[in-house]
């Protein structure tokens, strides 16, 4: 079972005497340790698959883990009995089974970020999107820190914070009235339940007998509390393995705290610590630079990455005149490097601190006809106008879909406000039914005035009429037209946004409905050889599947452009790390840094340094680091200084290539190309 593992990896897999923390450096094979340990638990330690849980942070990581475990087990079907999921997916599972204990109906709704945005907008009585996002962020941090509205109000240091705390209180009450939860509640509510109900907590502890936690350094207070409640208790021996790396803790801005690594040692004094320091990804030069940078941070645990991949090529530091020259040079160098090495475009990544840096690089890549993809770009299906239309289709397909009901009934506005929905939510809670069904429940007339009830019933009747025809084949296009005409969505857009925004959103809507109509006409063939027309219900189910599966297609042969945060967990043979300047990496915080306490500034720099470390360790074979002497910001050219992190890499004099040797001008580009053509290609016979 320990085949292919090095000595520390094997020790981590076999350790079963108590709690274990595996400090897994970048590229050190942490996923192999987790998957091998799960197989070891099942096949050598007598654990049933249904009693083992592995928690991570993305669905992609969970899916990859499950697939790898299935290949390790003698009976692959056992992998399906495991709980391998994100923290939030486990939270949903707990809430669905324990809804009654929390005063929720079985079919409670999960509100997405857009649904919650609209709710905060109504509560704050503002259209200032930045303010709404700030309030949402504050509420998320409060929930993830297990701070309730009263505590948030008591801790407020100014009127803005106090106002946000008051909105937080109303927000929590409104969600409760809607019989709904938001993303943060998926972990917060199970924590509250386990804290107050020993019987329920004991049931889940018996169900999940061994717990493994991936990317432990990314846990927030709430997630750590959930782990602790699942593995510890009176008379219970804590059995778990946490795998993480304090040098890659880069998510403090969303509530993650590296302090959880310290707390783990306090809460579990018998904690066994095992370090994985052999890197299987990068060359020695790249690891030396990464180690040198991160050594400037205070260390929770001393460790140093090493590799058997050889010294490798020198790291190149490129000092550019401005960001346009930087983008142009990267595009030309990448193209030349690919030609010389006979590599794929997908072997290259261009990494940057913020999304605002991408535009000029995109332009340069397009000019050189280099294909690229951008990580974290907004999906067409994530656009607000598309989600508005889809909410109607979702409701037609499933009238129990409460978030779809709330979105559709309030977009466009039709006289259904927050107080009406709160009352409707209470009725739905009393009857344990959907909001849609509650509209027609007996006795609701005593709860809602006619002026509130009439638009609700008018809306529901409209949805019922659509639903009656939705199953019939061949009428989807006609029904779509009827729906769009009835809701008058175009007028709503022009009433709500400036003409340019409204026109763009309406065009997206037309593109979407046109696409749906084309799909409804049947591009494939049925058994009779005739066009297989789809019903509106078929289309709705197809869209739902597409939004869930989007991004699962095979990766194209294209350069990956990505923020440093989005690149974590990925690796590329060749990496260009751009914009490594003071103010960008490390990023300059908002406001006047002179007013920020020294310890907070220091913590910010430490996290930015970890981000630089993550960027360096994405590279397997070659690394180019670039910075600009000037950069366009808000249409002004501003002076830039080289980042302290480049100096901290401690590169040899010969490693950092002088600027003048790296610049490829239009005049010498042809000469360089001729030289490349005359030179034997890598891997070819001399």
VENSULJO-V261225 format. One record per backbone hydrogen bond with DSSP energy under -1.0 kcal/mol. CO is the residue of the C=O (numbers start at 0). NH is the residue of the N-H. Records with the same first field share a line. If there is no record, write none. Layout:
CO: NH, NH
This chain:
1: 4
5: 9
6: 10
7: 11
8: 12
9: 13
10: 14
18: 271
19: 241
20: 273
21: 23, 243
22: 275
24: 27
26: 279
28: 32
29: 33
30: 34
31: 35
32: 36
33: 37
34: 38
35: 39
36: 40
37: 41
38: 42
39: 43, 44
40: 46
47: 50
48: 51
50: 208, 209
51: 82
52: 211
53: 84
54: 213
55: 86
57: 61
58: 62
59: 63
60: 64
61: 65
62: 66
63: 67
64: 68
65: 69
66: 70
68: 71, 72
74: 77
75: 78
76: 79
77: 80
82: 53
84: 55
85: 89
86: 90
87: 91
88: 92
89: 93
90: 94
91: 95
92: 96
93: 97
98: 101, 103
99: 102
104: 107
108: 180
111: 115
112: 116
113: 117
114: 118
115: 119
116: 120
117: 121
118: 122
119: 123
120: 125
127: 131
128: 132
129: 133
130: 134
131: 135
132: 136
133: 137
134: 138
135: 139
136: 140
137: 141
138: 142
139: 143
140: 144
141: 146
142: 145
143: 221
147: 151
148: 152
149: 153
150: 154
157: 161
158: 162
159: 163
160: 164
161: 165
162: 166
163: 167
164: 168
165: 169
166: 170
167: 171
168: 172
169: 173
170: 174
171: 175
172: 176
173: 177
174: 179
175: 178
178: 108
180: 110
183: 186, 187
184: 188
186: 190
187: 191
188: 192
189: 193
190: 194
191: 195
192: 196
196: 200
197: 201
198: 202
199: 203
200: 204
201: 205
202: 206
203: 207
209: 52
210: 240
211: 54
212: 242
214: 217
215: 218
218: 256
219: 223
220: 224
221: 225
222: 226
223: 227
224: 228
225: 229
226: 230
227: 231
232: 235
238: 210
239: 19
240: 212
241: 21
242: 215
243: 23
244: 247
245: 248
247: 249
250: 253, 255
251: 254
256: 259
257: 260
258: 262
259: 263
261: 265
262: 266
263: 267
267: 270
271: 20
273: 22
275: 24
276: 305
282: 286
283: 287
284: 288
285: 289
286: 290
287: 291
288: 292
289: 293
290: 294
292: 295
293: 296
305: 278
309: 283
310: 284
315: 624
317: 626
319: 628
320: 629
321: 325
322: 326
323: 327
324: 328
325: 329
326: 330
327: 331
328: 332
329: 333
330: 334
331: 335
332: 336
333: 337
334: 338
335: 339
336: 340
337: 341, 342
339: 681
343: 346
344: 347
346: 573
347: 559
348: 575
349: 561
350: 577
351: 563
353: 356
354: 357
357: 361
358: 362
359: 363
360: 364
361: 365
362: 366
363: 367
364: 369
365: 368
370: 558
372: 560
373: 376
378: 381
379: 382
382: 386
383: 387
384: 388
385: 389
386: 390
388: 392
389: 393
390: 394
391: 395
392: 396
393: 397
397: 400
399: 401
400: 404
401: 405
402: 406
403: 407
404: 408
416: 420
417: 421
418: 422
419: 423
420: 424
421: 425
422: 426
423: 427
424: 428
425: 429
426: 430
427: 432
433: 437
434: 438
436: 439
437: 440
440: 443
442: 445
443: 446, 447
448: 451, 452
449: 453
452: 456
453: 457
454: 458
455: 459
456: 460
457: 461
458: 462
459: 463
460: 464
461: 465
462: 466
463: 467
465: 469
468: 471
469: 536
474: 478
475: 479
476: 480
477: 481
478: 482
479: 483
480: 484
481: 485
482: 486
483: 487
487: 491
488: 492
489: 493
490: 494
491: 495
492: 496
497: 501
498: 502
499: 503
500: 504
501: 505
502: 506
503: 507
504: 508
505: 509
506: 510
507: 511
508: 512
509: 513
510: 514
511: 515
512: 516
513: 517
514: 518
515: 519
516: 520
519: 533
523: 531
525: 528
529: 525
530: 532
534: 538
535: 539
536: 540
537: 541
538: 542
539: 543
540: 544
541: 545
542: 546
543: 547
544: 548
545: 549
548: 551
555: 557
558: 372
559: 349
560: 374
561: 351
562: 566
566: 569
571: 619
572: 620, 621
573: 348
574: 623
575: 350
576: 625
578: 580
579: 642
580: 583, 584
582: 587
585: 582
591: 594
592: 595
596: 600
597: 601
598: 602
599: 603
600: 604
601: 605
602: 606
603: 607
604: 608
605: 609
606: 610
607: 611
608: 612
609: 613
610: 614
611: 615
612: 616
614: 617
615: 618
617: 571
621: 574
622: 315
623: 576
624: 317
625: 579
626: 319
628: 639
630: 637
632: 635
635: 632
637: 630
640: 581
642: 645, 646
643: 647
646: 649
651: 654, 655
658: 661, 662
664: 668
667: 671
668: 672
669: 673
670: 674
671: 675
672: 676
673: 677
674: 678
680: 683
